[in-house]
């Protein structure tokens, strides 16, 4: 079953018990979610490899073949897809491993839709929070890279034209403005040109 793209959240249920899978899928569809299903870790991974990106994976821990925990460990390779675990066992070791692998929830079966929905909503909210933090971190890293390039470009310009730091900065800024370019892009070009010259010398 393919997930359709609309404003509803897309869920992927992974459980080797077909009855559990069908029952939970029906309940969650009735609750307003788009639901895809997989009966093994391999099926789920094939679905993800094909390009499907659910908002949350609900994953049974114990399945024949590869376990849910094995898939949980692999999920980090799939763009931080958030997941929560279902299990028939309240096992401290599994809870610890689930936390290490980044699970956003852990529920003991049997479970019905009214119990599952609040846990799903909490996991989705936490996933959105974590994604926001990752985006902010990436923006900060990009800003630091830009700052470093600008600083190095100022140094290169100071040496090349025998200018003070302030004058070199003003020259770079004016050149960027005249060419209607971002200062960071101009700086990156100055740094790249200098590196090429150093390699050819």
C-alpha positions in Angstrom: 0.0 0.0 0.0 1.5 3.3 -1.0 1.3 6.4 1.1 -0.5 9.3 -0.6 0.8 12.8 -0.2 -1.6 15.2 1.4 -1.8 17.1 4.7 -2.3 14.0 6.8 0.7 12.4 8.5 2.1 9.4 6.8 2.8 6.4 9.0 4.6 3.1 8.2 3.5 0.1 10.4 6.0 -2.8 10.5 4.8 -6.0 12.2 5.1 -9.7 11.2 1.6 -10.3 12.8 -0.8 -9.7 10.0 -3.8 -9.4 12.3 -2.0 -6.7 14.4 -1.0 -5.0 11.2 -4.5 -4.9 9.7 -6.2 -4.0 13.0 -3.9 -1.1 13.8 -3.8 0.1 10.2 -7.6 0.3 10.1 -7.8 2.1 13.4 -5.1 4.7 12.4 -6.7 5.3 9.0 -10.0 5.9 10.8 -8.1 8.3 13.1 -7.0 10.4 10.1 -3.6 9.1 9.2 -2.2 7.8 5.9 -0.9 4.3 6.6 1.5 2.0 4.8 2.3 -1.5 6.1 5.2 -3.9 5.9 5.4 -7.4 7.3 9.2 -7.5 7.9 12.2 -5.3 8.4 13.4 -6.2 4.9 10.0 -5.1 3.4 10.1 -1.9 5.3 13.7 -1.1 4.2 12.8 -1.9 0.6 9.9 0.6 0.8 12.2 3.2 2.2 14.9 2.5 -0.4 12.2 3.1 -3.1 11.9 6.7 -1.9 8.9 6.5 0.6 9.5 8.9 3.5 6.9 8.4 6.3 6.6 11.0 9.0 6.8 8.2 11.6 7.6 4.4 11.6 5.8 2.2 14.1 8.0 -0.8 14.4 7.5 -4.2 16.1 10.7 -5.2 18.0 10.6 -9.0 17.6 10.1 -10.4 14.0 11.4 -13.4 12.2 14.6 -12.7 10.3 15.9 -9.2 11.0 14.5 -7.7 14.2 12.9 -4.3 14.6 15.9 -3.2 16.5 18.2 -4.1 13.5 16.0 -1.9 11.3 15.9 0.8 14.0 19.7 0.9 13.9 19.6 1.3 10.1 17.0 4.1 10.1 19.7 6.6 10.9 20.9 6.1 7.3 17.5 7.1 6.0 17.4 10.9 6.7 16.6 10.7 10.4 13.2 9.0 9.8 11.6 9.1 13.3 10.3 5.8 14.7 8.7 4.3 17.8 8.7 0.7 18.9 6.0 -1.8 19.7 6.8 -5.0 21.6 5.0 -7.8 23.5 7.7 -7.7 26.1 8.5 -5.0 28.7 12.3 -5.6 28.5 14.7 -3.1 30.1 17.5 -4.0 27.6 15.2 -3.3 24.7 14.2 0.0 26.1 17.8 1.0 26.5 18.7 0.0 23.0 15.6 1.7 21.6 16.7 4.9 23.3 20.3 4.6 22.0 18.9 4.1 18.4 16.7 7.2 18.8 13.3 5.8 19.3 10.6 8.5 20.1 8.4 6.1 22.0 8.1 2.5 23.3 4.7 0.8 23.7 3.9 -2.7 25.1 1.4 -4.8 23.1 -1.5 -5.5 23.1 -2.4 -1.9 22.2 -5.4 -0.3 20.6 -5.8 2.9 18.5 -7.0 5.2 21.3 -3.8 4.4 23.2 -1.6 4.6 20.2 -2.8 8.0 18.8 -1.5 10.2 21.8 1.8 8.4 21.6 2.0 9.0 17.9 1.2 12.7 18.2 3.8 13.1 21.0 6.4 11.3 18.8 5.5 13.5 15.8 5.8 16.7 17.8 9.2 15.5 19.1 10.3 14.6 15.6 9.4 18.1 14.4 11.4 19.6 17.3 14.5 17.5 16.5 14.2 18.4 12.8 14.1 22.1 13.7 17.2 21.7 15.8 19.0 19.9 12.9 18.0 22.7 10.5 19.3 25.4 13.0 22.5 23.5 13.5 23.1 23.3 9.7 22.3 27.0 9.3 24.9 27.8 12.1 27.5 25.6 10.4 26.8 27.3 7.0 27.1 30.7 8.7 30.4 29.7 10.3 31.7 28.5 7.0 30.7 31.8 5.4 32.4 33.8 8.2 35.6 31.7 7.8 35.7 32.3 4.1 35.1 36.0 4.5 37.8 36.2 7.1 40.3 34.4 4.9 39.4 36.5 1.9 40.0 39.6 3.9 43.5 38.3 4.8 44.2 37.5 1.2 43.1 40.9 0.0 45.1 42.6 2.8 48.3 40.9 1.6 47.5 41.2 -2.1 46.7 45.0 -2.0 48.7 45.9 1.1 45.5 47.2 2.8 44.4 47.4 6.4 41.8 44.8 7.6 39.0 47.4 7.4 40.0 48.6 4.0 40.3 45.1 2.6 36.8 44.3 4.0 35.4 47.5 2.4 36.9 46.6 -0.9 35.4 43.1 -0.9 32.0 44.4 0.2 32.1 47.1 -2.5 33.1 44.6 -5.2 30.3 42.2 -4.1 27.8 45.0 -4.1 28.9 46.3 -7.5 28.6 42.8 -8.9 25.3 42.3 -7.1 26.6 39.2 -5.4 26.6 38.0 -1.8 29.7 38.8 0.2 30.1 35.1 1.2 30.1 34.0 -2.5 32.6 36.6 -3.4 34.8 35.6 -0.5 34.6 31.9 -1.5 35.7 32.8 -5.0 38.7 34.8 -3.6 39.7 31.9 -1.4 39.4 29.4 -4.3 41.4 31.6 -6.6 44.1 31.9 -4.1 44.2 28.1 -3.5 44.5 27.5 -7.3 47.4 30.1 -7.5 49.2 28.4 -4.6 48.8 25.0 -6.3 50.2 26.2 -9.6 53.2 28.0 -8.0 
